[in-house]
Amino acid sequence: MVVREIINSEKLNGEREIFIYLPPNYDEDESQFFPCLYMQDGQNLFSEMGDSPYGKWNVDLTAETLIAEEKIEPLIIVGVANSEWRDYEYTPTYDESEECGGYADIYLEFMTEELIPFINEKYRVLLDREFTSICGSSLGGLLSIYALINYSDVFSSAAALSPSIWWDNKYILGYADNCDFNSEDLRLWVDMGWYEDAETDDDEDTEEENNNVESVDDTRDLYEILIEKGFEEGENFIYYEDTEGFHNEVSWAERMEMVLQFLYPINEIST
């Protein structure tokens, strides 16, 4: 079940539409509380909610299947709709070449000071940070990496699908390299498709040529930095290259099954 809410935000100076996926057993036991995943570009996420010209991730259907198969713990998923300020809100710095950006901290203050308290009060959410995750793709993936590093007191885990590492001369690489954070207390998924820079499925480049696109090289650079920071691949860190992946909703939807199983493995969450 997915429900729609409107939250009035002082931080964002206006209303913001949000969509909340509730697990199948949500109404069965009012004593049960659930972990919560906060996702960006909310209008693209759910099968029957939101207006997305780019296609849907159908995260609700993926979660329903995985929960029914007992491959993940039941969870709540909150999708925050984007706005005309998306390129500003999802980026930590101003990019001169894009002539925008730099409102990520304002947006994350909205999430941590307004949205999360709203969800915690109205829905049965496990409150500890270990049950709170953030996820996004493209610029939303960039935001998720930044949030995990800079707001680790709120988010214990994150998933960054096809993150826009290129933003502002690859600012996030230097930021991650220079920040002092406790990677042992965090969980992170990062991925990238081999065809991120291809415009269509009919692109004539070979897989080998696409494997050398800048987007993949950038995520490999990020991978090296994160390993140096103490993340352990296969434990609290997964880096995945999708050999058939494009920079679109179809590819991200296909990878969410793996993402959810990494973030919410069965039997690891106690209530």
N, C-alpha and C positions, 0 to 999 in steps of 0.2 A: 504494500500500500504506500502510495506517495501522496503527501498533502502539501498544500501551498500556504505560505505565510507571507505577510508584508511586515518588515521591520523598519521603523523610523529611526534613522541614524543621525546623531549630531556630528559624528566624526566625518561622515560622507555627505553631510548637509542635504539629506533628503531620504526618500524611501528606497528600500531595496527588496526585491523579490527573492524569496528563498523557497526551496523545495526540500521536503524531508521524507526520506524513505524509512519506513518502519518495518521491522522484520515480521515474518508470518505469525509468530507467537506473541506479538507485542500485547495484544488484548487478552491473552489467555491467563496470564499470571501478573497481577499488578505489583507483586513484590519483586519481580525481576527487573534488573537494570542492565543497560547495554553500553558497550564501547561506542564511540562516535568518530566517524570520518568526515572531515570537512573538505569539500571539493569546490573548485572554481568552475566558471562557465556553466553555472547550474542549469541554464535552459537547454543545454546540449546533452544532459546526462540520462534522463529517465524516459521510458518508453512512451508514456502518455501524458507527460507534463512538459511545458516549456515549448517555445517556438524557436526551432533551430533550422536555419537554412542550410547548414553544413552536414546534417545528419545527426543521429542519436547514438550515444554510447550504450544505451539500454543497461545501465549499471544495475538497475533494480532487478531486471530479469537474470542477470549474471549472479547477483547476490542470492536471489531466491533459489536458483539451481544449486549453488555451492552449499547453502545452508541445508537444503533438503538432502543433499548427498553427504552431509556432515563433514564437509571439507573445510569449512570456516565456522567460526563462532557467529551467532546472530549479532547483528550490529545495526546501528542507526547511521544513515548517510545524509548529510546536509549539503545540498548544492546551492551555492550562492550565485545568483544570476549576475552576469557582467553588465557593464553599461558603456556609454560612449567614452568613459574615462578608463577603459580597460588597460590601455597601454601605459597609463600613468600609475594606476593602482597596483599592477602586478610587477612593477619594476622598482628596484631600490635606488636607482640613480637616474639623473637626466642624461639622455643620449643625444649629443649634439647632431649626429647624423639623422636621427629620427625626429628631432625637435620636440621631444616629449619625454615623460617618465619622471620617476623619483618620488612617487607617493606610496610606496610599499609600506612604509612604517605607519602612515595614516590608515591605510586599508587594514593592516594587521592589528592596529589599535581598535578599529571597528570590530574585527573578529574577536579579539581577546577580551575587550571591555564591554561590548554591546551584544554581539551575536551569541557567543558562547554562554554568557549568563542567561540570555533569553531562552536558549535551547535547554540549558540545565534546569531552569525553573519550570518549563512547560512540558518537557519530556523526560522519561526515565533514563537518564544518562549516568554512567559511571563517571564520577567527577575527577578522579586522580589523573594526572598527566599521562600515566602509562596507558590509559585507555583513549587518549585523544590524538588523532592523526590528521595530517593535512596532505592534500593531493591536488595535482593539476598538470596540465599539458602545455607545451610551448611556453609562452610567458608565464602561464600558471605553474609550469614546472620550475621555472626560474624562481618564482615566488616561494614555492614549497621548499626548495633548498635553502633560500635565505631565511625563511621562517624557522626551519629546524635548527639552524645555527644560532640565530639571533633571538628566538623566542622558545628556546628549549625548556623553559620553565612551564610552558603551556603544552607544547607538542613534543611527544616522545618519539614519534615516527613520522615519516613522510614518504611520498612517492612522487617522483618527477619524471613524467613521460615526455620524451622529446624536448627537454628543457632548452630554452633560448639562451644558451651560454654566450652567444655572439653579442648580446646586448652590451652597449657602452664599452666597446673594445675588450670584451670578455672580462668585465669587472668581477664577476662572481668567482673566477679562478683565483685572482689575487685576494679577494675577500676570504674565501675558504682557506687559502694557504696561510694567511696572516692571522686568522682568528684563533683564539685559544678556547677550545671547547672539549667537553668530555664525550668522546665518541662511544665509549663503552656503555653509556646510558642512553644511546640513541639507536634507531633502526631506520635504514634508508634504502629505497629502491630507486635506481636511475636506469633509464633505457634510451635507446635511439635506434631509428630505422635506417637501413642502408640506403633507402631511396628518399630520404628527407628533402634533399635538394632537387629531386626530379619533379617536374611540373605535372606529369600525367603518368598513368600506368603504362603508356606506350613509349616511354622514354627509351631511346635506343642504346643507352650506355649498358655495358655489361655489369654483372654483380661485382666483379673485381674493381672496376672503375668507380662504381658507386660506393664501394667500401672505403674509398679514399676521400669522400666528400668531407668538407670542412666540419659539418655537424658531428660526424662520427669521430673525427680527430679531436674535436673539442671535448666530447664526453670522455674520450680516452685520457685526455689530459686531466679532466676532473677526477676520473677514477684513480689516477696515480696520486693526486693530492690527497684524496680521501683515504687511500690505503696508508699513506705516510702519516695521516692524522690518527691512525689506529683503528679504522673500520676493518672488520674481518669479513672478507667475502665468503658467502655461504652461511654466515652466522647472523650478524646484524647489518649486513650490506649485500645487496644484489645489484650487479651491473649486467644488463642484458642488451645485446644487439639483435634486433629483429631483421633477419636477412631478407625479409619481404616487406618491411615496414615503410610506409609513407608518412608524411606529416599531415595526417587527417584523422577524422573521428573513427573511421572504419578500423584503422590500425590500432588506435588507442583502445577502442572497445574490445578488440581481440586480446589485447594484453592485460585487460583488467582482471581476468580470471586468475592469472598468475600473481598480479599485484595484491588482490584481496587475500589470496592464500598465504602470501608472505606477511602481510600486515596483521592478519587475524587467524593464525593457524588454530585448528581445533584443539580444545582442551588446555590451551595456555592462558585462558582468561578465567579468573575466578570471581564470583560475585559475592 
